[in-house]
Every structure is written in C-alpha cells, then in structure tokens.
C-alpha cells in the first residue's frame, strides 16, 4: 500500500496546478538575480505550466541585472509563444530590469514598474564590464550591437512598444526611471504592488500567440505560486563568478587538508563536492577554460608544497589561484548582457586568496613539523623504545616485552630477567637491546 501512495503523491506534486473553476487565478513566478540557464528554464516552464493549468494570466516579478543572452532568448520565445497573457512587474521599489531584463520586459503582454525602479542599459557589455569594441575590435562590436538592436526592435514592434527607445537602450545604454519608461511607452503602468497591477490590468484585452485576443480577468485573482524545480534552483544559485571562484578555493583547501592528513575523510569529501559544484556552475557561466586550468594548477601546486616544503610551490599556487579568479569571466563572450557587477570583484578576490594562502601555509608548516618528529610506526619506530626482559637475554637468545608486544632479543652482554632495557636496532623479528642502568 505504501508504494502506490508514494507514487500518487509524487505525481500530484509534479502535475500542473489547475485553476479553480469560476474563480480567476493568476500563476506567479519570480526572477531575481542573474538571467542564466536555470532561471531561463524556470520561466519557460512557468509559461508551460500556466497554459496547462488554465490560468487567467502569468505574473512575473522581475529584478535582474541581466545575464545570458541565450537564456534571455529562451524566455522571450516562451513569452511571445504563450497562449496565456504574460504580465511583468518590475518591483518592488529599488528593483531593476537591467540589460537582458529589458528584453524580458519588452516581451510581456503588459508591463508595469514600481516607483523607484529603473529599466535599461542594454548595451552589450561583455563579461567583466568591458565594451566589446575594447576587447574585440570595431567589427566585432558592430556585429554584437546590431544583433542586439534587431532583437530589441523586433520584440518592441510585436508588443506595440517604443522600438526607438528599445534600440537606444542597446546602442546608447539608455536607462529610464519608472516614470520615464511609462512616458516613453516602454511599460504600460506604474504600480506600487502586484495587487494594484492586477487590478489595473483587469478587463483589458491583449493579443496572445496565434493572434487571439484575450480579455484579462485579474481583479482579486487568486495568486498561485509556481516554484522552480530543484535543478533550476541549483543552477540559478550557482550562477555567479564569485561563487564559482569560492567553490574552487574550498575544493583546493579541502583536498590539500585531506592529502596532508590522510584518513580525515570529511575535508576530502567537502573538497570533492565543492569541486563538482564549481564545475557545474562554470558550465552555465561565460568562464575561460584557461582560468579553470590556472585554478586547478594552483590547487595542485599547493598540494605539492605539502611534500616538498620549499615555499616556492605554495607561493606559485596562491598566485595561480588569484590569476584564475581575475581572469575567470570570459571578456570575449558576446552572449552575456550584464552590468559591471557581474565579475569576481577585488572585494572577493583579495580576502579569499589571502585566507586560502594563510590556511595552506599553516597546513604546510604543520606537515613540516610532523615530518621532523621521530617515526612511531614500523621497525624504525621501535628504536629507542624501552621495555622489560621476560627471560634472560644473551648474545644468542632472549625475550623482551616492548611496546606492548613480546619480542625475541639479543644483547652483547648477558642481561638478567626483569631488567630494564632499551632497543638499539631491529633486524627482522629480533631486537638488539642494551640494559638501562638505574
């Protein structure tokens, strides 16, 4: 009985939520943070679930600095192909629809902004914030810019918005406050809250995919939250260069500790998990392969320092980790449209590198101290140990109790039973001992 119940529960959790008959219901999703593979898949999935659930509309709360152009195109395609009206609200106050967020806002059927929000600056600023002409030349810059302009204009024309302003947001990094965006016919309304936006939208007709006109019924509608899936949450949470860099540092430190203290298990597991998460995150970000190689080499050099203790390998490893973080984001990738904050900032780079350098130096110092200690195990570990004779010891035979064990023993001189002896050397299973005079 238990297995069928679990299967039914799983199916119920994954099935689309149906809108209650006779009651207006609006599906709701949030995009907060960078537009990445995870958030792109999430919003496209929101459109699908809203269509299957028969909702009156899909409401998106937007607050983003921009992100992946490919993920943005995925979201825009979903919005333009939706048979359910898509409403985008940029809010609350202090939020923004920056860079790639401009395209998402333009693609909605109705768009509103809360007072104190802003929209724009969609000029293709690549990776760490450099202008494409700076990093790729004028021809490269013109290609990237023209493609983005055509994309913005086509969306604005389809939704009946100000195409000239959309082109200016790309070409000239034009940005606008909520009031200016409304005056420029970029958004349709100023709304301090989602409820006010839905009340204003009620009764308005919008055109959805296929050319059908839909009259909105959103006043006092029941909001149904469409949560992202676990994989979408994970990818979105990991999609930040600073976090990728921190995960690589954690992986390096964990593996270094495990190598210096074999058998600890926990540091090795934590380091391996951090490394896997860092590789997953780097697969959805515009990162340089060379920077990842630098990070891995830095970790290997620090690990090698534990066995060489020259100081130079550890220093080189720390320098490589810093350079890997500095060059992590690919400046020549034209598929990301973000503001200048999307990078590994110096505020992250310097402290984390210093902390890892200090931790690695401490581990190396402790390892060097350990190597200078006398050996405690094996045959060499018995030399210098003291014990007691269990039988008289002669140059030919004898028996002693040393280190909690019974051993055959010999001595250059005869030693009586019960005498206190010290081990001078070991050959096979025989100890060579001398009597300790008290």
C-alpha angles and dihedrals in degrees: 000000000000096000095053090048091051091049091049090049091051092049091049091051094050099040118099114263111246122223113245112256115251093014123092109240128186123197113224132204134171132219110191121162132006121000102239141148092283097049091042092055090044096055092043087051090049090058091050093048092046090053093047092045094053095233123173091234145339116244119201122194106207131199113149141140089211132261144175116017091208091054088046090054089050090055094044092050090051092049095047092046095046121119088199117074111255118215121191121198118188104209172247106336109284094033124119142202097212129177106324088022088070091066092048092051093047091051095059123099090229127013131192135176131206117234110268095034129112139209134197143037093129096156107136100262106174129224108304094023102275120143111249091235089059095052103030111021133253096291092052091047093050092050093050093044096047092049092051092046092052090048093051094044094049091052093047092050092050093050096040095245133138103290093182091058091046090054091047091052088059101038100038103021089244113184129187139196119235092264093047092047090053092048090050092052092243093122129023106224148009110236125173091199142020091246092056091048092052091048091052092046093052113114095013119127122227133180116241132188113309093033095275118148115226125194110217121235103188107129110122088352121170110250115222115195115223105203122204121250122257094257091048090050092048096048092046092048092051096045100104127096094223091055092048090052092047091050091052090051091049090049091050093048094046093050092045091053091047092051092048093046107030115200096035087112096179096072090046093050092046091048093049092049091048090050093051091048091048091052091049091050093046090054091064097041132072095254129154118246088216091057090053089051090052091052092050092046090050090054091047092050092051090049090049089053089067090065100036102033093196095133091226096084092050092049091048090049093053091048091050091050090052093048091047090055093045094053097033098110115069108237092191096057108110094189098081125077110186141134124262094270091073100097143071099286124212088244087066100032101054101043095043093047091049092049093050091045090052093046092048091048091051092049091048091049092050091048091052090051091051092052090055092057117097116264113266101186136058127019094314089055090063094059108104094017117132128220147149131268114246093189133012111289120219133167087269106040148352144135131239138180110229132161092357092305139098114242137180109244143184133190135191087238133039114266124194125235114274094024123142112248140178127215114242101176143346130228115180107305095340125095122208107214142178127207117254110226113220 
